[in-house]
Amino acid sequence: MTTSEIRVSAAVGKGYDEFWNCEKRYRVLKGGKASKKSTTTALNFIFRIMKYRNSNLLVVRQVMNTHRDSTFAQLKWAQSKLGVSNLWRNTVSPLEMVYKPTGQRILFRGFDDVLKLASTTVPCGYLNFVWIEEAFELPSEADFDKLDLSVPRGNLPPDLFKQTTLTFNPWSGSHWLKKRFFDTELPDTATFSTNYLINEFLDETDKAVFERMKKSNRRKYEVAGLGNWGIAEGLVFENWSVDTITIPKQEEYQWKNFFGLDYGYTNDPTAFIAFKVNPIKRKVYIFDEFYQKRMLNCDIAREIRRRGYSKERIRADCAEPKSNDDLKRLGISRITPSVKGRDSILNGIAKICEYEIVVNPKCINTVRELSTYVYDERVKENGMPIPKDCDNHLCDALRYAFEDVKFFRPDSSEQLKKDTLTAGISGKDFNGGWDI
């Protein structure tokens, strides 16, 4: 056995032999956290590009700007782990990797421009490998089909093969990925399921995290721990999906932005959520979030400013008046305490449940919480079960901010005023109306 073979075997570890050697058209891997799925895939592709001359790889995520801290970093780590970093040139502008001996490339793209994605080319060889990381973020099977019909492409020499690899956490069994790849056995598809139990690189403190999860949130453990499909039974919010929304200009007046904040520090994350509401169509569109432990108030204020929300009204947990006052001192002037009282949790949830919720794919922590936020049948309030008080920080922030939704009444006359000004018509000439 050569030195390189020993290095690869030691780096990958156990549990992935069939996945590593699979050459079927579709290689689909669902798994829990710490299951080695992303790191093993990264190692596999660095190895493959170097093994198969003229092969190239296209790496895709739903949002382009998420690559740098995820897939790009993982593939760079894989080069180092295999001891071949000196053979690769990695650049961030453009974001790509070049195997220096041959010029083969690893390209990075986002599904946020699927038409441009389909026209991706390489200067030498064949674009025969595709890796879709966090495939659960892809809301549209139609977008996947557009890519699949275009990449990989071309007639390949006998020593190469075409393959699309999809890796993801299976947060919901209603996702199109399950029906497409797992519910029916297909000759051109190989599916795999992994979890942290096969990761021999975890230490006892890592394993303890999953043991605590197993006790505190069994549903989350089933998905994030064991890599099983999430199920809808018992979910607090059932009418939600992952997608992007484009609001027509003539409907902009129907939508308004709302913002919520739930504090955390050591054990719980600070959770900030931004969403739009259309009370006419009864829709909520969650478009931004941040979710991080050990954030000081100055860190929270800095992040809110960085995202451009410092002048917005933000509903924050009323249980932390000192933090609310501190944020005001730090320039987040419209921070407002949440409204709590008798039945406030159940009443707040009931209001949100009147709406259809759409989550932008980049809000991965919101997707995780909505997938695991369930009622605790053992605990009741006035005879009604209440949600489990764990892993619900963004859901709490959503509920705080939703208190302001009842005051929003879209006024079409305001939109008509804007349209009139845009068209260059005076207010008095239009509908006998207004002074503008």
Secondary structure, DSSP 8 states (H G I E B T S, - for coil): --HHHHHHHHHH-SS-HHHHH--SSEEEEEE-TTSSHHHHHHHHHHHHHHHSTTEEEEEEESSGGGSTTTHHHHHHHHHHHTT-GGGEEEEETTEEEEETTTTEEEEEEEGGGHHHHHT---SSSEEEEEEEETGGG---HHHHHHHHHHSS-S---TT---EEEEEE----TTSHHIIIIISS--TTEEEEEE-GGG-TT--HHHHHHHHHHHHH-HHHIIIIIT------TTBS--SEEE------GGGGGG-EEEEEEE---SSS-EEEEEEEEETTTTEEEEEEEEEESS--HHHHHHHHHHTT-TTS-EEE-TT-HHHHHHHHHTT-TTEEE----TTHHHHHHHHHTTSEEEE-TT-HHHHHHHHH-BEEEEEEETTEEEE-SSS-HHHHHHHHHHTTGGG----HHHHHHHHHHHHT--GGGSTT----
